[in-house]
């Protein structure tokens, strides 16, 4: 196999290397399609800019050093990765990344985690410190969101599952909002609106909307707007509701909706209801109203009477 131009880079450790088969097991060679995909991947990766990486110098007591002897060039690589010329900002940004990426009980994150986070920020190509700060927030939010999802997956109780799942959902929404904020910042807060002018001359016809060609010819397709559905254009019921407003439900053929029935409302008299006890007849309702009126009058009369004088005991 021909050597690729990405072999001069340090080959990163991956889980694929940990799952190599034994020496006595032979694997088949990649087929033609896989070989073409590998060649295309080698070409694509070779065209990418190598990300800046830091080396974890354990003998010096938790210190991150450059992976080569050019300290000045490595410092400029870091400054460029964070979009700044301030070494203080760069140092503070790396400290914030270490604080959010480190495991519980550890002083610093692993070299793998820190290099992965710096690769994300370097790939975003921040133009200034504000975009670099957004990149740090994006990396930190993603890290915590994935941790909450892992805890929700292995939760043993429904309360833990709901708690971790809710936190993960909020963090992923925050992640999407941060990406949108970065996009708006880079386009200057402007929105792109495309306005197309259509001229319809005398005797011509025009279709407003998205037109998709089909087997039977051109077919107009309106936007997915619920206010354009046929149900929204149907006649309304217009019956008076309990709140005193007009019913806005679609009307049937009789002019009323399925809840208000016919045009004249419910039938009156014996045609309406099943007569069993007579408690809701017109006469019974009128009698109850008269009884309530008499009770209210008597109560008002008793309240108007003067109270008897108090006698000394």
C-alpha positions, 0 to 999 in steps of 0.5 A, a space after each residue: 500500500 502506498 504511503 499517505 502524506 498524513 503518516 508524518 503526524 502522530 497517530 492518535 490512539 483509538 479504540 480500534 487499536 485496542 480491539 486488534 485481533 490475535 496474530 493467528 487470525 487473518 482479516 480479508 483485504 478491503 474490497 474496491 469500494 472500501 479501498 476507494 473510500 480509504 483513499 478519499 479519506 486519506 486525501 481529505 484528512 491530509 488537506 486538513 490543518 493539523 490541530 494544536 496538541 499539548 503534551 502532559 508532562 507528568 514528571 513536572 507535576 501536572 504540567 502541560 508542555 508542547 509536543 516539540 522543542 519549538 516553544 515559541 511556535 507552539 505558543 503562537 499556535 495556541 494563541 491562534 487557536 483561541 483567536 487572541 494575542 493575549 497570553 493571559 486570555 489564553 492561559 485563562 481559557 485553558 484553565 477554564 477548560 481544565 476546570 470543566 473537563 477534569 474528573 471528580 477528585 482530579 486536579 486536571 483532565 487527561 491529555 486526551 480530553 484536553 487535546 480533544 477540547 482544544 481541537 474543537 475550539 481550533 476547528 471553530 477558528 474563533 476570530 476574537 476572544 468573544 468567539 473563543 469564550 463561546 467555544 469554551 462554553 460549547 465544549 463545556 456544555 457538550 461535556 456535561 450534557 453527555 455525562 448527564 445522558 450517560 447517567 440517565 442511561 444507567 439510572 436505576 430509579 425513575 426519579 434519577 432517570 427523570 432528573 438526569 434526562 431533564 438536565 441533559 435536555 436543557 443542556 442540549 438546548 443550551 448547546 443549540 442556542 450557543 451554536 446559533 449565537 455564534 452563527 448570528 455573531 459571525 453574520 453580524 446579526 443580519 438575516 438573509 431574505 430572498 425576494 423574488 419578483 414574478 410578473 404576470 402579464 395579461 391573460 397569464 396565470 401564476 402559482 404562488 408557493 413551492 412547485 414540485 414537478 410530478 409524473 402528471 405535470 407541475 403540481 403546486 404545493 402550499 407551505 405547511 401552514 395550518 391556517 391554509 388548511 381547508 378546515 380553517 376556511 370552512 364556515 363557523 358555527 357562530 352559536 353563542 357560548 356560555 362565555 357570551 362569545 360566538 363558537 368558532 368551530 367548523 359548521 356542519 351541513 345544518 349550520 352548527 358544529 358537532 357540539 351545538 347540534 341543529 340550527 335551532 338548538 336542542 328540542 324543547 319540551 317532551 322531545 328533549 330528555 328522558 322524563 323520569 323524576 321531573 326535577 328539570 321541568 320548566 315548572 320545577 325550575 320555576 318553583 325552585 327559583 320562586 322558593 329561593 326568592 322567598 328565602 332571600 326576601 325573608 333573610 333580608 327582612 330578618 337582617 333589617 330588624 333591630 337587635 334586642 337590647 342586651 339585658 344585664 345578667 
